[in-house]
Amino acid sequence: MSGRITQKYGPRQGNGVHLHGDDGNLYSSFHLDAYAGGPRRVARGEVIGYMGDTGSPGAVHTHFEIRPGGGRSINPYGTLRAIC
């Protein structure tokens, strides 16, 4: 999804990226090892971060959330399955 990204670090989430999508949804990834560039406008498919274990994840992974309209998070499985 194209949109605008912001970055934030937290003790539990580690390195996090929030993508404010052009579709009005908020997409978030946490526990990233590193960011790929700084806060900016991004195009669909652009790398924004790298999977890791920052914060308190328990294992290397990327925590991914979709929040339609910026509201409550939904299970992202159906969306990911449709595009992968």
N, CA, C and O atoms as a Maestro MAE file, in Angstrom:
{
 s_m_m2io_version
 :::
 2.0.0
}

f_m_ct {
 s_m_title
 :::
 protein
 m_atom[336] {
  # First column is atom index #
  i_m_mmod_type
  r_m_x_coord
  r_m_y_coord
  r_m_z_coord
  i_m_residue_number
  s_m_chain_name
  s_m_pdb_residue_name
  s_m_pdb_atom_name
  i_m_atomic_number
  :::
  1 25 0.849 -1.174 0.000 1 A "MET " " N  " 7
  2 3 0.000 0.000 0.000 1 A "MET " " CA " 6
  3 2 0.894 1.236 0.000 1 A "MET " " C  " 6
  4 15 1.873 1.294 0.744 1 A "MET " " O  " 8
  5 25 0.575 2.181 -0.795 2 A "SER " " N  " 7
  6 3 1.292 3.448 -0.763 2 A "SER " " CA " 6
  7 2 0.732 4.298 0.374 2 A "SER " " C  " 6
  8 15 -0.406 4.111 0.804 2 A "SER " " O  " 8
  9 25 1.540 5.226 0.847 3 A "GLY " " N  " 7
  10 3 1.112 6.097 1.926 3 A "GLY " " CA " 6
  11 2 2.292 6.775 2.595 3 A "GLY " " C  " 6
  12 15 3.352 6.947 1.992 3 A "GLY " " O  " 8
  13 25 2.096 7.155 3.842 4 A "ARG " " N  " 7
  14 3 3.104 7.878 4.611 4 A "ARG " " CA " 6
  15 2 3.500 7.031 5.812 4 A "ARG " " C  " 6
  16 15 2.637 6.528 6.532 4 A "ARG " " O  " 8
  17 25 4.816 6.870 6.035 5 A "ILE " " N  " 7
  18 3 5.250 6.091 7.188 5 A "ILE " " CA " 6
  19 2 5.829 6.983 8.283 5 A "ILE " " C  " 6
  20 15 6.457 8.009 8.024 5 A "ILE " " O  " 8
  21 25 5.589 6.544 9.512 6 A "THR " " N  " 7
  22 3 6.218 7.126 10.687 6 A "THR " " CA " 6
  23 2 6.902 5.982 11.428 6 A "THR " " C  " 6
  24 15 6.547 4.817 11.249 6 A "THR " " O  " 8
  25 25 7.868 6.315 12.246 7 A "GLN " " N  " 7
  26 3 8.624 5.299 12.978 7 A "GLN " " CA " 6
  27 2 8.582 5.616 14.465 7 A "GLN " " C  " 6
  28 15 8.565 6.777 14.873 7 A "GLN " " O  " 8
  29 25 8.567 4.550 15.266 8 A "LYS " " N  " 7
  30 3 8.514 4.743 16.713 8 A "LYS " " CA " 6
  31 2 9.151 3.546 17.398 8 A "LYS " " C  " 6
  32 15 8.965 2.404 16.977 8 A "LYS " " O  " 8
  33 25 9.904 3.817 18.460 9 A "TYR " " N  " 7
  34 3 10.495 2.750 19.267 9 A "TYR " " CA " 6
  35 2 9.780 2.693 20.607 9 A "TYR " " C  " 6
  36 15 9.468 3.731 21.190 9 A "TYR " " O  " 8
  37 25 9.519 1.493 21.095 10 A "GLY " " N  " 7
  38 3 8.934 1.289 22.410 10 A "GLY " " CA " 6
  39 2 9.587 0.087 23.068 10 A "GLY " " C  " 6
  40 15 10.068 -0.799 22.361 10 A "GLY " " O  " 8
  41 25 9.624 0.019 24.395 11 A "PRO " " N  " 7
  42 3 10.292 -1.081 25.078 11 A "PRO " " CA " 6
  43 2 9.684 -2.448 24.789 11 A "PRO " " C  " 6
  44 15 10.412 -3.440 24.798 11 A "PRO " " O  " 8
  45 25 8.394 -2.542 24.537 12 A "ARG " " N  " 7
  46 3 7.751 -3.824 24.215 12 A "ARG " " CA " 6
  47 2 7.698 -4.071 22.714 12 A "ARG " " C  " 6
  48 15 7.930 -5.194 22.265 12 A "ARG " " O  " 8
  49 25 7.397 -3.040 21.935 13 A "GLN " " N  " 7
  50 3 7.246 -3.203 20.488 13 A "GLN " " CA " 6
  51 2 8.566 -3.157 19.746 13 A "GLN " " C  " 6
  52 15 8.650 -3.622 18.610 13 A "GLN " " O  " 8
  53 25 9.599 -2.606 20.364 14 A "GLY " " N  " 7
  54 3 10.870 -2.435 19.665 14 A "GLY " " CA " 6
  55 2 10.731 -1.403 18.569 14 A "GLY " " C  " 6
  56 15 9.978 -0.439 18.703 14 A "GLY " " O  " 8
  57 25 11.460 -1.608 17.482 15 A "ASN " " N  " 7
  58 3 11.371 -0.703 16.334 15 A "ASN " " CA " 6
  59 2 10.052 -0.941 15.619 15 A "ASN " " C  " 6
  60 15 9.754 -2.064 15.212 15 A "ASN " " O  " 8
  61 25 9.271 0.105 15.466 16 A "GLY " " N  " 7
  62 3 7.974 -0.026 14.813 16 A "GLY " " CA " 6
  63 2 7.796 0.963 13.684 16 A "GLY " " C  " 6
  64 15 8.329 2.072 13.722 16 A "GLY " " O  " 8
  65 25 7.041 0.554 12.677 17 A "VAL " " N  " 7
  66 3 6.697 1.415 11.544 17 A "VAL " " CA " 6
  67 2 5.181 1.435 11.408 17 A "VAL " " C  " 6
  68 15 4.528 0.392 11.432 17 A "VAL " " O  " 8
  69 25 4.641 2.619 11.266 18 A "HIS " " N  " 7
  70 3 3.212 2.795 11.004 18 A "HIS " " CA " 6
  71 2 3.072 3.344 9.590 18 A "HIS " " C  " 6
  72 15 3.645 4.379 9.249 18 A "HIS " " O  " 8
  73 25 2.303 2.636 8.779 19 A "LEU " " N  " 7
  74 3 2.013 3.087 7.422 19 A "LEU " " CA " 6
  75 2 0.582 3.606 7.397 19 A "LEU " " C  " 6
  76 15 -0.370 2.846 7.577 19 A "LEU " " O  " 8
  77 25 0.445 4.891 7.174 20 A "HIS " " N  " 7
  78 3 -0.864 5.527 7.044 20 A "HIS " " CA " 6
  79 2 -1.219 5.416 5.567 20 A "HIS " " C  " 6
  80 15 -0.853 6.273 4.763 20 A "HIS " " O  " 8
  81 25 -1.942 4.341 5.216 21 A "GLY " " N  " 7
  82 3 -2.213 3.999 3.830 21 A "GLY " " CA " 6
  83 2 -3.124 4.971 3.113 21 A "GLY " " C  " 6
  84 15 -3.999 5.597 3.712 21 A "GLY " " O  " 8
  85 25 -2.896 5.083 1.816 22 A "ASP " " N  " 7
  86 3 -3.748 5.937 0.989 22 A "ASP " " CA " 6
  87 2 -5.193 5.440 0.955 22 A "ASP " " C  " 6
  88 15 -6.096 6.174 0.553 22 A "ASP " " O  " 8
  89 25 -5.409 4.182 1.380 23 A "ASP " " N  " 7
  90 3 -6.767 3.627 1.436 23 A "ASP " " CA " 6
  91 2 -7.494 3.978 2.729 23 A "ASP " " C  " 6
  92 15 -8.634 3.560 2.933 23 A "ASP " " O  " 8
  93 25 -6.830 4.755 3.617 24 A "GLY " " N  " 7
  94 3 -7.449 5.161 4.877 24 A "GLY " " CA " 6
  95 2 -7.183 4.221 6.029 24 A "GLY " " C  " 6
  96 15 -7.590 4.507 7.155 24 A "GLY " " O  " 8
  97 25 -6.508 3.104 5.785 25 A "ASN " " N  " 7
  98 3 -6.187 2.143 6.843 25 A "ASN " " CA " 6
  99 2 -4.809 2.410 7.425 25 A "ASN " " C  " 6
  100 15 -3.953 3.018 6.783 25 A "ASN " " O  " 8
  101 25 -4.610 1.939 8.660 26 A "LEU " " N  " 7
  102 3 -3.312 2.029 9.320 26 A "LEU " " CA " 6
  103 2 -2.716 0.631 9.356 26 A "LEU " " C  " 6
  104 15 -3.355 -0.310 9.826 26 A "LEU " " O  " 8
  105 25 -1.492 0.495 8.858 27 A "TYR " " N  " 7
  106 3 -0.760 -0.768 8.849 27 A "TYR " " CA " 6
  107 2 0.461 -0.587 9.739 27 A "TYR " " C  " 6
  108 15 1.188 0.395 9.596 27 A "TYR " " O  " 8
  109 25 0.696 -1.527 10.662 28 A "SER " " N  " 7
  110 3 1.805 -1.400 11.596 28 A "SER " " CA " 6
  111 2 2.622 -2.681 11.638 28 A "SER " " C  " 6
  112 15 2.077 -3.783 11.580 28 A "SER " " O  " 8
  113 25 3.941 -2.520 11.738 29 A "SER " " N  " 7
  114 3 4.870 -3.639 11.908 29 A "SER " " CA " 6
  115 2 5.784 -3.314 13.074 29 A "SER " " C  " 6
  116 15 6.276 -2.193 13.200 29 A "SER " " O  " 8
  117 25 6.009 -4.318 13.937 30 A "PHE " " N  " 7
  118 3 6.840 -4.114 15.128 30 A "PHE " " CA " 6
  119 2 7.919 -5.188 15.247 30 A "PHE " " C  " 6
  120 15 7.886 -6.197 14.541 30 A "PHE " " O  " 8
  121 25 8.861 -4.964 16.133 31 A "HIS " " N  " 7
  122 3 10.001 -5.839 16.424 31 A "HIS " " CA " 6
  123 2 11.024 -5.835 15.295 31 A "HIS " " C  " 6
  124 15 11.816 -6.771 15.179 31 A "HIS " " O  " 8
  125 25 11.021 -4.800 14.464 32 A "LEU " " N  " 7
  126 3 11.929 -4.737 13.331 32 A "LEU " " CA " 6
  127 2 13.376 -4.625 13.791 32 A "LEU " " C  " 6
  128 15 13.672 -3.949 14.777 32 A "LEU " " O  " 8
  129 25 14.276 -5.293 13.071 33 A "ASP " " N  " 7
  130 3 15.706 -5.214 13.367 33 A "ASP " " CA " 6
  131 2 16.238 -3.830 13.023 33 A "ASP " " C  " 6
  132 15 17.034 -3.254 13.764 33 A "ASP " " O  " 8
  133 25 15.784 -3.304 11.882 34 A "ALA " " N  " 7
  134 3 16.249 -1.992 11.423 34 A "ALA " " CA " 6
  135 2 15.199 -1.388 10.494 34 A "ALA " " C  " 6
  136 15 14.387 -2.091 9.893 34 A "ALA " " O  " 8
  137 25 15.247 -0.061 10.399 35 A "TYR " " N  " 7
  138 3 14.397 0.648 9.453 35 A "TYR " " CA " 6
  139 2 15.110 0.726 8.107 35 A "TYR " " C  " 6
  140 15 16.340 0.740 8.061 35 A "TYR " " O  " 8
  141 25 14.361 0.776 7.021 36 A "ALA " " N  " 7
  142 3 14.917 0.999 5.687 36 A "ALA " " CA " 6
  143 2 14.604 2.447 5.316 36 A "ALA " " C  " 6
  144 15 13.585 2.723 4.683 36 A "ALA " " O  " 8
  145 25 15.480 3.367 5.710 37 A "GLY " " N  " 7
  146 3 15.247 4.794 5.474 37 A "GLY " " CA " 6
  147 2 14.472 5.415 6.617 37 A "GLY " " C  " 6
  148 15 14.196 4.766 7.626 37 A "GLY " " O  " 8
  149 25 14.132 6.659 6.450 38 A "GLY " " N  " 7
  150 3 13.434 7.399 7.490 38 A "GLY " " CA " 6
  151 2 11.962 7.592 7.176 38 A "GLY " " C  " 6
  152 15 11.458 7.066 6.184 38 A "GLY " " O  " 8
  153 25 11.267 8.355 8.030 39 A "PRO " " N  " 7
  154 3 9.856 8.659 7.787 39 A "PRO " " CA " 6
  155 2 9.718 9.366 6.434 39 A "PRO " " C  " 6
  156 15 10.487 10.273 6.115 39 A "PRO " " O  " 8
  157 25 8.732 8.937 5.650 40 A "ARG " " N  " 7
  158 3 8.591 9.483 4.308 40 A "ARG " " CA " 6
  159 2 7.311 8.969 3.651 40 A "ARG " " C  " 6
  160 15 6.576 8.170 4.232 40 A "ARG " " O  " 8
  161 25 7.066 9.432 2.459 41 A "ARG " " N  " 7
  162 3 6.015 8.896 1.610 41 A "ARG " " CA " 6
  163 2 6.599 7.689 0.887 41 A "ARG " " C  " 6
  164 15 7.717 7.754 0.377 41 A "ARG " " O  " 8
  165 25 5.845 6.579 0.840 42 A "VAL " " N  " 7
  166 3 6.332 5.355 0.209 42 A "VAL " " CA " 6
  167 2 5.347 4.863 -0.847 42 A "VAL " " C  " 6
  168 15 4.159 5.185 -0.822 42 A "VAL " " O  " 8
  169 25 5.883 4.069 -1.776 43 A "ALA " " N  " 7
  170 3 5.074 3.446 -2.816 43 A "ALA " " CA " 6
  171 2 4.827 1.992 -2.437 43 A "ALA " " C  " 6
  172 15 5.581 1.409 -1.658 43 A "ALA " " O  " 8
  173 25 3.775 1.415 -2.990 44 A "ARG " " N  " 7
  174 3 3.471 0.002 -2.759 44 A "ARG " " CA " 6
  175 2 4.681 -0.845 -3.140 44 A "ARG " " C  " 6
  176 15 5.268 -0.658 -4.205 44 A "ARG " " O  " 8
  177 25 5.053 -1.782 -2.258 45 A "GLY " " N  " 7
  178 3 6.163 -2.686 -2.512 45 A "GLY " " CA " 6
  179 2 7.513 -2.188 -2.033 45 A "GLY " " C  " 6
  180 15 8.493 -2.931 -2.077 45 A "GLY " " O  " 8
  181 25 7.585 -0.954 -1.578 46 A "GLU " " N  " 7
  182 3 8.848 -0.391 -1.112 46 A "GLU " " CA " 6
  183 2 9.221 -0.983 0.255 46 A "GLU " " C  " 6
  184 15 8.362 -1.119 1.125 46 A "GLU " " O  " 8
  185 25 10.494 -1.332 0.443 47 A "VAL " " N  " 7
  186 3 10.961 -1.877 1.720 47 A "VAL " " CA " 6
  187 2 10.986 -0.753 2.749 47 A "VAL " " C  " 6
  188 15 11.529 0.324 2.501 47 A "VAL " " O  " 8
  189 25 10.382 -1.026 3.923 48 A "ILE " " N  " 7
  190 3 10.346 -0.016 4.989 48 A "ILE " " CA " 6
  191 2 11.045 -0.482 6.259 48 A "ILE " " C  " 6
  192 15 11.313 0.327 7.148 48 A "ILE " " O  " 8
  193 25 11.346 -1.784 6.357 49 A "GLY " " N  " 7
  194 3 12.028 -2.300 7.547 49 A "GLY " " CA " 6
  195 2 12.397 -3.757 7.364 49 A "GLY " " C  " 6
  196 15 12.019 -4.399 6.383 49 A "GLY " " O  " 8
  197 25 13.162 -4.276 8.353 50 A "TYR " " N  " 7
  198 3 13.678 -5.642 8.291 50 A "TYR " " CA " 6
  199 2 13.287 -6.421 9.545 50 A "TYR " " C  " 6
  200 15 13.421 -5.921 10.662 50 A "TYR " " O  " 8
  201 25 12.803 -7.644 9.353 51 A "MET " " N  " 7
  202 3 12.340 -8.496 10.439 51 A "MET " " CA " 6
  203 2 13.425 -8.643 11.507 51 A "MET " " C  " 6
  204 15 14.611 -8.735 11.191 51 A "MET " " O  " 8
  205 25 13.005 -8.662 12.772 52 A "GLY " " N  " 7
  206 3 13.973 -8.764 13.849 52 A "GLY " " CA " 6
  207 2 13.367 -9.218 15.151 52 A "GLY " " C  " 6
  208 15 12.341 -9.897 15.179 52 A "GLY " " O  " 8
  209 25 14.026 -8.826 16.242 53 A "ASP " " N  " 7
  210 3 13.573 -9.223 17.574 53 A "ASP " " CA " 6
  211 2 13.774 -8.106 18.599 53 A "ASP " " C  " 6
  212 15 14.079 -8.373 19.761 53 A "ASP " " O  " 8
  213 25 13.601 -6.844 18.163 54 A "THR " " N  " 7
  214 3 13.731 -5.739 19.103 54 A "THR " " CA " 6
  215 2 12.498 -5.681 20.005 54 A "THR " " C  " 6
  216 15 11.441 -6.216 19.669 54 A "THR " " O  " 8
  217 25 12.651 -5.033 21.139 55 A "GLY " " N  " 7
  218 3 11.564 -4.986 22.116 55 A "GLY " " CA " 6
  219 2 11.538 -6.273 22.906 55 A "GLY " " C  " 6
  220 15 12.590 -6.773 23.304 55 A "GLY " " O  " 8
  221 25 10.361 -6.818 23.141 56 A "SER " " N  " 7
  222 3 10.248 -8.076 23.901 56 A "SER " " CA " 6
  223 2 9.398 -9.089 23.127 56 A "SER " " C  " 6
  224 15 8.306 -9.446 23.570 56 A "SER " " O  " 8
  225 25 9.895 -9.556 21.968 57 A "PRO " " N  " 7
  226 3 9.087 -10.418 21.121 57 A "PRO " " CA " 6
  227 2 9.098 -11.898 21.502 57 A "PRO " " C  " 6
  228 15 8.136 -12.606 21.203 57 A "PRO " " O  " 8
  229 25 10.151 -12.384 22.150 58 A "GLY " " N  " 7
  230 3 10.248 -13.808 22.466 58 A "GLY " " CA " 6
  231 2 10.885 -14.625 21.358 58 A "GLY " " C  " 6
  232 15 11.424 -15.699 21.625 58 A "GLY " " O  " 8
  233 25 10.840 -14.147 20.123 59 A "ALA " " N  " 7
  234 3 11.450 -14.829 18.977 59 A "ALA " " CA " 6
  235 2 11.516 -13.839 17.814 59 A "ALA " " C  " 6
  236 15 10.799 -12.838 17.798 59 A "ALA " " O  " 8
  237 25 12.378 -14.126 16.850 60 A "VAL " " N  " 7
  238 3 12.475 -13.285 15.660 60 A "VAL " " CA " 6
  239 2 11.174 -13.402 14.865 60 A "VAL " " C  " 6
  240 15 10.784 -14.497 14.460 60 A "VAL " " O  " 8
  241 25 10.523 -12.295 14.650 61 A "HIS " " N  " 7
  242 3 9.305 -12.244 13.836 61 A "HIS " " CA " 6
  243 2 8.922 -10.788 13.611 61 A "HIS " " C  " 6
  244 15 9.500 -9.879 14.208 61 A "HIS " " O  " 8
  245 25 7.948 -10.583 12.748 62 A "THR " " N  " 7
  246 3 7.370 -9.260 12.548 62 A "THR " " CA " 6
  247 2 5.916 -9.304 12.988 62 A "THR " " C  " 6
  248 15 5.119 -10.077 12.456 62 A "THR " " O  " 8
  249 25 5.580 -8.481 13.950 63 A "HIS " " N  " 7
  250 3 4.192 -8.334 14.395 63 A "HIS " " CA " 6
  251 2 3.547 -7.373 13.398 63 A "HIS " " C  " 6
  252 15 4.038 -6.260 13.207 63 A "HIS " " O  " 8
  253 25 2.461 -7.790 12.768 64 A "PHE " " N  " 7
  254 3 1.806 -6.988 11.740 64 A "PHE " " CA " 6
  255 2 0.344 -6.780 12.098 64 A "PHE " " C  " 6
  256 15 -0.353 -7.724 12.470 64 A "PHE " " O  " 8
  257 25 -0.112 -5.550 11.985 65 A "GLU " " N  " 7
  258 3 -1.509 -5.210 12.277 65 A "GLU " " CA " 6
  259 2 -2.109 -4.402 11.138 65 A "GLU " " C  " 6
  260 15 -1.421 -3.639 10.460 65 A "GLU " " O  " 8
  261 25 -3.402 -4.588 10.946 66 A "ILE " " N  " 7
  262 3 -4.191 -3.738 10.050 66 A "ILE " " CA " 6
  263 2 -5.305 -3.139 10.887 66 A "ILE " " C  " 6
  264 15 -6.014 -3.852 11.597 66 A "ILE " " O  " 8
  265 25 -5.456 -1.823 10.800 67 A "ARG " " N  " 7
  266 3 -6.513 -1.118 11.516 67 A "ARG " " CA " 6
  267 2 -7.354 -0.344 10.492 67 A "ARG " " C  " 6
  268 15 -7.002 0.772 10.110 67 A "ARG " " O  " 8
  269 25 -8.471 -0.946 10.050 68 A "PRO " " N  " 7
  270 3 -9.327 -0.265 9.066 68 A "PRO " " CA " 6
  271 2 -9.776 1.111 9.570 68 A "PRO " " C  " 6
  272 15 -10.310 1.245 10.671 68 A "PRO " " O  " 8
  273 25 -9.548 2.108 8.749 69 A "GLY " " N  " 7
  274 3 -9.915 3.471 9.115 69 A "GLY " " CA " 6
  275 2 -9.157 3.993 10.327 69 A "GLY " " C  " 6
  276 15 -9.528 5.025 10.887 69 A "GLY " " O  " 8
  277 25 -8.093 3.294 10.746 70 A "GLY " " N  " 7
  278 3 -7.321 3.698 11.916 70 A "GLY " " CA " 6
  279 2 -7.938 3.242 13.227 70 A "GLY " " C  " 6
  280 15 -7.456 3.617 14.295 70 A "GLY " " O  " 8
  281 25 -9.010 2.428 13.168 71 A "GLY " " N  " 7
  282 3 -9.712 1.965 14.374 71 A "GLY " " CA " 6
  283 2 -9.105 0.718 14.990 71 A "GLY " " C  " 6
  284 15 -7.884 0.603 15.097 71 A "GLY " " O  " 8
  285 25 -9.952 -0.213 15.393 72 A "ARG " " N  " 7
  286 3 -9.525 -1.450 16.049 72 A "ARG " " CA " 6
  287 2 -8.829 -2.368 15.047 72 A "ARG " " C  " 6
  288 15 -9.179 -2.408 13.867 72 A "ARG " " O  " 8
  289 25 -7.829 -3.108 15.550 73 A "SER " " N  " 7
  290 3 -7.098 -4.015 14.667 73 A "SER " " CA " 6
  291 2 -7.956 -5.224 14.299 73 A "SER " " C  " 6
  292 15 -8.810 -5.662 15.071 73 A "SER " " O  " 8
  293 25 -7.705 -5.751 13.096 74 A "ILE " " N  " 7
  294 3 -8.369 -6.961 12.611 74 A "ILE " " CA " 6
  295 2 -7.305 -8.020 12.344 74 A "ILE " " C  " 6
  296 15 -6.120 -7.703 12.250 74 A "ILE " " O  " 8
  297 25 -7.721 -9.258 12.222 75 A "ASN " " N  " 7
  298 3 -6.809 -10.334 11.864 75 A "ASN " " CA " 6
  299 2 -6.336 -10.092 10.427 75 A "ASN " " C  " 6
  300 15 -7.166 -10.047 9.519 75 A "ASN " " O  " 8
  301 25 -5.024 -9.933 10.194 76 A "PRO " " N  " 7
  302 3 -4.538 -9.617 8.859 76 A "PRO " " CA " 6
  303 2 -4.419 -10.827 7.929 76 A "PRO " " C  " 6
  304 15 -4.052 -10.670 6.765 76 A "PRO " " O  " 8
  305 25 -4.720 -12.022 8.420 77 A "TYR " " N  " 7
  306 3 -4.487 -13.240 7.650 77 A "TYR " " CA " 6
  307 2 -5.160 -13.220 6.272 77 A "TYR " " C  " 6
  308 15 -4.513 -13.518 5.269 77 A "TYR " " O  " 8
  309 25 -6.417 -12.880 6.213 78 A "GLY " " N  " 7
  310 3 -7.136 -12.879 4.936 78 A "GLY " " CA " 6
  311 2 -6.529 -11.905 3.937 78 A "GLY " " C  " 6
  312 15 -6.420 -12.221 2.752 78 A "GLY " " O  " 8
  313 25 -6.139 -10.743 4.395 79 A "THR " " N  " 7
  314 3 -5.518 -9.746 3.520 79 A "THR " " CA " 6
  315 2 -4.184 -10.257 3.008 79 A "THR " " C  " 6
  316 15 -3.902 -10.174 1.813 79 A "THR " " O  " 8
  317 25 -3.354 -10.789 3.911 80 A "LEU " " N  " 7
  318 3 -2.045 -11.294 3.505 80 A "LEU " " CA " 6
  319 2 -2.169 -12.480 2.558 80 A "LEU " " C  " 6
  320 15 -1.418 -12.582 1.588 80 A "LEU " " O  " 8
  321 25 -3.104 -13.368 2.830 81 A "ARG " " N  " 7
  322 3 -3.306 -14.530 1.965 81 A "ARG " " CA " 6
  323 2 -3.704 -14.099 0.551 81 A "ARG " " C  " 6
  324 15 -3.264 -14.699 -0.430 81 A "ARG " " O  " 8
  325 25 -4.533 -13.063 0.451 82 A "ALA " " N  " 7
  326 3 -4.999 -12.600 -0.852 82 A "ALA " " CA " 6
  327 2 -3.888 -11.971 -1.688 82 A "ALA " " C  " 6
  328 15 -3.940 -12.020 -2.917 82 A "ALA " " O  " 8
  329 25 -2.889 -11.384 -1.041 83 A "ILE " " N  " 7
  330 3 -1.842 -10.698 -1.811 83 A "ILE " " CA " 6
  331 2 -0.537 -11.474 -1.923 83 A "ILE " " C  " 6
  332 15 0.339 -11.100 -2.703 83 A "ILE " " O  " 8
  333 25 -0.397 -12.544 -1.156 84 A "CYS " " N  " 7
  334 3 0.864 -13.323 -1.186 84 A "CYS " " CA " 6
  335 2 0.758 -14.544 -2.077 84 A "CYS " " C  " 6
  336 15 1.723 -15.297 -2.209 84 A "CYS " " O  " 8
  :::
 }
 m_bond[335] {
  # First column is bond index #
  i_m_from
  i_m_to
  i_m_order
  :::
  1 1 2 1
  2 2 3 1
  3 3 4 2
  4 3 5 1
  5 5 6 1
  6 6 7 1
  7 7 8 2
  8 7 9 1
  9 9 10 1
  10 10 11 1
  11 11 12 2
  12 11 13 1
  13 13 14 1
  14 14 15 1
  15 15 16 2
  16 15 17 1
  17 17 18 1
  18 18 19 1
  19 19 20 2
  20 19 21 1
  21 21 22 1
  22 22 23 1
  23 23 24 2
  24 23 25 1
  25 25 26 1
  26 26 27 1
  27 27 28 2
  28 27 29 1
  29 29 30 1
  30 30 31 1
  31 31 32 2
  32 31 33 1
  33 33 34 1
  34 34 35 1
  35 35 36 2
  36 35 37 1
  37 37 38 1
  38 38 39 1
  39 39 40 2
  40 39 41 1
  41 41 42 1
  42 42 43 1
  43 43 44 2
  44 43 45 1
  45 45 46 1
  46 46 47 1
  47 47 48 2
  48 47 49 1
  49 49 50 1
  50 50 51 1
  51 51 52 2
  52 51 53 1
  53 53 54 1
  54 54 55 1
  55 55 56 2
  56 55 57 1
  57 57 58 1
  58 58 59 1
  59 59 60 2
  60 59 61 1
  61 61 62 1
  62 62 63 1
  63 63 64 2
  64 63 65 1
  65 65 66 1
  66 66 67 1
  67 67 68 2
  68 67 69 1
  69 69 70 1
  70 70 71 1
  71 71 72 2
  72 71 73 1
  73 73 74 1
  74 74 75 1
  75 75 76 2
  76 75 77 1
  77 77 78 1
  78 78 79 1
  79 79 80 2
  80 79 81 1
  81 81 82 1
  82 82 83 1
  83 83 84 2
  84 83 85 1
  85 85 86 1
  86 86 87 1
  87 87 88 2
  88 87 89 1
  89 89 90 1
  90 90 91 1
  91 91 92 2
  92 91 93 1
  93 93 94 1
  94 94 95 1
  95 95 96 2
  96 95 97 1
  97 97 98 1
  98 98 99 1
  99 99 100 2
  100 99 101 1
  101 101 102 1
  102 102 103 1
  103 103 104 2
  104 103 105 1
  105 105 106 1
  106 106 107 1
  107 107 108 2
  108 107 109 1
  109 109 110 1
  110 110 111 1
  111 111 112 2
  112 111 113 1
  113 113 114 1
  114 114 115 1
  115 115 116 2
  116 115 117 1
  117 117 118 1
  118 118 119 1
  119 119 120 2
  120 119 121 1
  121 121 122 1
  122 122 123 1
  123 123 124 2
  124 123 125 1
  125 125 126 1
  126 126 127 1
  127 127 128 2
  128 127 129 1
  129 129 130 1
  130 130 131 1
  131 131 132 2
  132 131 133 1
  133 133 134 1
  134 134 135 1
  135 135 136 2
  136 135 137 1
  137 137 138 1
  138 138 139 1
  139 139 140 2
  140 139 141 1
  141 141 142 1
  142 142 143 1
  143 143 144 2
  144 143 145 1
  145 145 146 1
  146 146 147 1
  147 147 148 2
  148 147 149 1
  149 149 150 1
  150 150 151 1
  151 151 152 2
  152 151 153 1
  153 153 154 1
  154 154 155 1
  155 155 156 2
  156 155 157 1
  157 157 158 1
  158 158 159 1
  159 159 160 2
  160 159 161 1
  161 161 162 1
  162 162 163 1
  163 163 164 2
  164 163 165 1
  165 165 166 1
  166 166 167 1
  167 167 168 2
  168 167 169 1
  169 169 170 1
  170 170 171 1
  171 171 172 2
  172 171 173 1
  173 173 174 1
  174 174 175 1
  175 175 176 2
  176 175 177 1
  177 177 178 1
  178 178 179 1
  179 179 180 2
  180 179 181 1
  181 181 182 1
  182 182 183 1
  183 183 184 2
  184 183 185 1
  185 185 186 1
  186 186 187 1
  187 187 188 2
  188 187 189 1
  189 189 190 1
  190 190 191 1
  191 191 192 2
  192 191 193 1
  193 193 194 1
  194 194 195 1
  195 195 196 2
  196 195 197 1
  197 197 198 1
  198 198 199 1
  199 199 200 2
  200 199 201 1
  201 201 202 1
  202 202 203 1
  203 203 204 2
  204 203 205 1
  205 205 206 1
  206 206 207 1
  207 207 208 2
  208 207 209 1
  209 209 210 1
  210 210 211 1
  211 211 212 2
  212 211 213 1
  213 213 214 1
  214 214 215 1
  215 215 216 2
  216 215 217 1
  217 217 218 1
  218 218 219 1
  219 219 220 2
  220 219 221 1
  221 221 222 1
  222 222 223 1
  223 223 224 2
  224 223 225 1
  225 225 226 1
  226 226 227 1
  227 227 228 2
  228 227 229 1
  229 229 230 1
  230 230 231 1
  231 231 232 2
  232 231 233 1
  233 233 234 1
  234 234 235 1
  235 235 236 2
  236 235 237 1
  237 237 238 1
  238 238 239 1
  239 239 240 2
  240 239 241 1
  241 241 242 1
  242 242 243 1
  243 243 244 2
  244 243 245 1
  245 245 246 1
  246 246 247 1
  247 247 248 2
  248 247 249 1
  249 249 250 1
  250 250 251 1
  251 251 252 2
  252 251 253 1
  253 253 254 1
  254 254 255 1
  255 255 256 2
  256 255 257 1
  257 257 258 1
  258 258 259 1
  259 259 260 2
  260 259 261 1
  261 261 262 1
  262 262 263 1
  263 263 264 2
  264 263 265 1
  265 265 266 1
  266 266 267 1
  267 267 268 2
  268 267 269 1
  269 269 270 1
  270 270 271 1
  271 271 272 2
  272 271 273 1
  273 273 274 1
  274 274 275 1
  275 275 276 2
  276 275 277 1
  277 277 278 1
  278 278 279 1
  279 279 280 2
  280 279 281 1
  281 281 282 1
  282 282 283 1
  283 283 284 2
  284 283 285 1
  285 285 286 1
  286 286 287 1
  287 287 288 2
  288 287 289 1
  289 289 290 1
  290 290 291 1
  291 291 292 2
  292 291 293 1
  293 293 294 1
  294 294 295 1
  295 295 296 2
  296 295 297 1
  297 297 298 1
  298 298 299 1
  299 299 300 2
  300 299 301 1
  301 301 302 1
  302 302 303 1
  303 303 304 2
  304 303 305 1
  305 305 306 1
  306 306 307 1
  307 307 308 2
  308 307 309 1
  309 309 310 1
  310 310 311 1
  311 311 312 2
  312 311 313 1
  313 313 314 1
  314 314 315 1
  315 315 316 2
  316 315 317 1
  317 317 318 1
  318 318 319 1
  319 319 320 2
  320 319 321 1
  321 321 322 1
  322 322 323 1
  323 323 324 2
  324 323 325 1
  325 325 326 1
  326 326 327 1
  327 327 328 2
  328 327 329 1
  329 329 330 1
  330 330 331 1
  331 331 332 2
  332 331 333 1
  333 333 334 1
  334 334 335 1
  335 335 336 2
  :::
 }
}
